[in-house]
């Protein structure tokens, strides 16, 4: 089991762009988080003009202070920059310093925890829609971001009703789930079929997001999206999970923890492809920082190298990857390597103590979308979260307004 600890240390550390709500763009920046009103699993969506507060945080792996600044970019529904001038969407200015920071205490991995909130005394938001926050170093040669956060601002103007069923238009209680929803829109919407732009996420995954939906019915004040093939999702399986809150004691899903100077290493139980639905509760791919000891979780939670192993024979034509909100997209660190002697795949991630969800995915060479059916299975009973974002762009308007967000969970017990 220790073999792949040392093999991992030889892997190159690199990162590529991804589509995660919070993602690091530097090998020394870890654990980026965006949290709404101290509710760790709430979608990062604040109500325009409300008392909502978004908390942004990340760790830099040293005790050397870095002067970071952040800038806010307004985006379209597809997360591309809207091109609006800053004065149109910001009250205040960009280039605000990150002033809250603390050094870690009693940790084998030294780090500095940085944080800031929005809105604040320096800057607030004037428009609804999607936003990206880019954090960059003030003293660097360029202003390339080291970490990015994505969030949304909603101006509630619509009523959304939704339902999810395992009885779909292509299967009956088998391997799919189908979403249907209606939107009651306000009077300023003149052409709902073209001006209303829904975007749907399953378990907040951007790679399976659904957009470009055409309404099934349009009536006065209402659009309906029912019996729509685009709204049929693979049901998948519950995420695998592990919990490690004390480096001296293996937690759920952890076989053993060993100290290989200068770091702790947690070896998870070897995983196998799943042929039945898991009965364990999951967090739909999310993670939660936590530790049993210490006065402050954010600065006393240590970092541990967590080692994953998937017991499958060699497969040609693609690569296995880890999925989960901690993965930072498809990178060399989330791609599994093959051990020919042991006939299994493995990888490792340096993670902060806490609870983590993950699953394994297969990406064929040349493909842009992963599949999880071969490793995780596909079962209509799986509990999944669906988020519906309703954007609006009227004639001659310059940006996508966000008029409503609806969250619904499918569970067998409620259907």
N, C-alpha and C positions, 0 to 999 in steps of 0.2 A: 504493500500500500504506500510505502514511503517513496517508492521509485518516482512517481509522477510529481512529488513535491520538488525534487531537484531538477527534473526535466523541465518543469515550468519555469524555473529561474533562468533558463537559457532562452526562453521565448522572447522575441522582440516585442517591445511595448510601443503600440501605435494606436491611433484613433482615427476614425473616419466620420464624416457627417452622418447624422441619423435624424430620426424624427421622434425624439423623446421630449416630453414636456420640460424636463430639466436634464441638461447633458453637459458633460465636461468636454472641453476641447484641448485639454492639457494633461499629460501623464501625471503631473503633481497635484492636480485638483481633483478631489473626490467628494462623493456624497452630496451632489447638488440637490436641493429641495425647494419646492415652492408649496406653501401651505396656506389655506384660507381660514382665517379666524381661529387658528389653533386646532382645527379639525383635520387630523392627518390624512384622512382618506377622502376629503371633500374635493370635487373637481375644482380646478383653479379658475373659477368664474366669479367675479365680483360684480355687484349691482352698481350701475352708474349713479353717482351722487349719494350713495349710502354710507353707512359706517363700516362697511366691510374693509378688512385689511389683509393684504397678502404679505406673508413672511418669506423672504428669500435667504438661503444660506448655502454655504459650501465650506469645505476644508482644503487648506493648502498644506502639503506634507512637509512642513518645517516650522521652526519657531522664529523664522526670519520674517519680519513685518514687510508686507507688500502693499503699496498704496494702489488700491483698485478704484476705478471709476465705473459708472454704468450709464448706458444710454438706452432709451426706449424707442422702439420702432413700431409704428402702426402697420398692420398687415391686413390682407384680404382674407376671404374665407378659406383659401387654400394655403395660407401662411406665407405667401409671397408679399414683399413690401407693397403697401398701397401707394406710395409715392407722395402722400400728403405732406405739406410742410409741417415742421414741428409745432409752429405756432397754432396750427389748426387743431391739434389733438393734445397738446401739453399745456398745462398751467404751470409755468416755470421753465426750466432749461435742462438740457441733457448735460452729461459730464459731471454727475453728482458723485462725490466720493462715498465709498463704503466705510463708514466710521465706526461700526460696531465690530470688535474683534476680541478674541480671547485665545490664549495659548492652552493647549491640552495639558492635563494634569495626570501624573502617574500612568502614563501610557508608554508602551514599548515603541510605538510609532509616534514620533513627534508630529504635531500638526497645529495649525492655527485655524480657528473657526471664525468665519466672517458672516455677517448677516446685515440685512436692511429690510425695510418695509415700504410698501406702497399702499395708499398715498402717504406723503410725509410733508414736512414743512417746506421742502424745497421743490417738490414736484407732485402734481396730481393729473388726472386724466379727464379729458373733456368729451370724448366720443366713445361710443360703444364699438365693439369689434374685437379682432384678435391683436395681440401685442407680443413682441419679442423683447426681452431685456438682455443686452449683451454687456458682460463685465470684462474689462480690460485693464492692463497695468498702465499706470500713469507714466512710469519711467521707461517703458519698453520702446524699442525703435519704431514700432508701428502700433496701431490701435486694434490689432486682431484680438477677438474675444478669447478668453480662457475658459469661459463657461457661459451658457445661454439658458434662458428660461422662457417658457411660453405660457401665456395665460389669456383669458378673455374677459371682456367687460360687456355686460348685458343691460339693455334698457327694456325692461319687461313690457311688451306691447301685445303679446299673443298668448292664447291659451292652448296648451298642447295636451292631448289625451293619447295614450299609447297602450298597446297590449303585445305580449309575446306568447307564442304558442309552439309546442313541439309538433303540432298537426299543421303541416305546411302544404303548399301547392304542389310539391314534388315528392313528399314522403309523409308517412303517418307515424308519429312517435318512433322515429328511427335515428337519424344522425344529424338532423337539421333543426333550426329554430327560425321562425318567421316573425318579423316585426311589422306591425301596422300602426299608423298614427294619423291623427287629424290635427289641423291647425286652424283655429279661429283667428282671423287676421283683422287689423283695424281698417278704418275707412280710407286712410291715405294710401293704401295699396290699391292701385288701379288695375294692374295686370298680374294677378297672383301666380299664374302658371309660369311666368317668366321672371317675375321680380322676387319671389320667395325661393330661397336656395337652402334646402335642408342638407345637413351633413350628419352622418350617423357613425358612431364608434362603438365597437364591441370591446369591452374591457380596456378601453382607452388606447387601443392599438391603432397607430396611424397607418400601418401597412395594409390593414383591411378596411379602412374607412370607406364609406359609401357616399358618393355625391353625384350630382347630375341627375337627380330623381325627377321624374315626370309625374305629376299628380294623376291619380286614377279618376277622381271626380273633383270638379270645381263648382261650388254653389255660392250664393251670395253670402259673403263673410266667412266661408270655410273652404279649405282644401283637404282632400283625403288621399292618403297613400296606403292603399290596401291591395292585396294580391299582386304585389310588385316583386318580380323575380330578383331584383337587386337587393331586396330586404330579406332574402333567405340566406342565413349564415350557417356555416359548419358549427355545430354545437360544441365540438371539442371535448375537453375533459377538465376537471379541476386542476389548478396549478399544483405542482409539487411544492413543498415548503420545508424550510428548516428554521430553527431558532437557536441562536447562540447569544446568551446574555452574560456569560461568565467564561473567559478563556481557560479557566482551570476546571471546567466541568462541561462535558458534552451535553448539548441540549437536544431537542426534538430533531430527528433526522441526521444527527451527527454521530458517527461511529467512534471517533476519538479525536482528541486535541493534543498535538505535540509541539514542543517548543524547539525550533531550529533557529539558533541565534542568528539574527536579533529579533525574530518575529514568531508569533504563534501561528500554527497551521491547523486548520480544522478539516478533517477528512470526512466527507459525507458518506453515508451508506451508498454502495454501488447501485445505480438505477438500472432498470430494465424497461424495455418497451412495454406499454400497458395495453392489455386486451380487455379490460373491464373498467367501468367508471369508478373513480375514487370516491369513497364515502367521507373523506376528510374535508372539513371546511377550509376554504382558501380565501385569499384577499384579492382575487381577480388580477393577480400579477403585481400587486403593490408590495412595498416593503416598509418597515417601521424601525427606526433606530431606538435601541433600548439597552439598558444594562442594569444588573441587579445592585451594583455597588456604585458609590460615588454621589456627590452632592449635585452634580449637573451632568445629565446624560450627554449633552452636546460636546462637552470638553473632557469627560472622563470615560467615555466609551472608546475602547481600544480598537485598533484595526487588526484583522486576522486574515491570513491567506486561506481562502475557502476553496477546497479541491473537489471538483465534480468528476464523476466517472459514469459513463454509459456503456453498459454491457451489451454491445451489438457487434457483429462481425464487420469486417471492412466492406465498405460500400463505395463503388466507383461512381464517378460522374457528378460529384457535388461535395458539400461539406455539411456537417452538423454544427448547429449554433445553440447557444443559450438564449432564451427569451425571458423577459421580466423587466420591470421598470428600472432596475439597477444596472442593466446591461449596457446602456449607452449606445444602443444600436448594434449593428453587425460589424464587429471589429476583430482584429487578431486575438484579442483577449477573450472574446466570446465564441470564437471558432474553436471547435474541439480538434485536438490532434489524435492521431491513431497510434496506439501501442501495439506493434506487430507481435511482440512476445506474449503479452497478456491478452491480445485480441479484444481490445476495448478502446473507447474514445475517452479523452480527458481534457480538462482545462482547469484554470484556477483564476480567482479574482480576489483582489485585496478589498475587503469589505469591512465596514464598521459594524460593531456588535448590534444585533437586533434580530428581527423576524423578516424572512425573505421568501418570496414566491418565485418560482422559475419553472420552465419547461424546456424541452428539447425540440428543435425544428431542423428540417432538412432543406437546404437551398441548392438546387441543381445548378451546375455551371452555366452561366449565361442567363439565368433566371433573375427576376427582380422581386419575386414573392416567395416566401418560405411556405412549407407545409408541415403540419404537426401530426397528421393522422397516423403516419407510420410509427411514430414514437409514443404518442399520447393517446391514440384512439379518438373516437368520435361518437358521442352519446347524447341523445336529445335531452336527457335528464339533467345535464350539467347546468349548474347555477352560473349565469353570466349577467354582467351589467351592460346596459345599452344607454348611451348618451346621445340625445338628439339636439343638435344646434340648429336654430332657425335664423338664417341670415336674410337680409333684404337689401336690394339695390334698386331704387326707382330710376325712372328715365332721367338721364343727364346727371345722376349722382356719381360722386367720385370714389366712393368706398362702400364696403359691405358693412351695413349695420347689423348688430346681433340683437334680435328682438325677443328671443326666448331660448331657454335650455331646459330640457326635461331628462330626468334620470329614472330608469326603470330596470328592475332586476327580474330575471326569469328564475323561478324555482319551482320544482315539481310539486311542492306542497301547496303552492298558491294557484296552481293551474288544474 
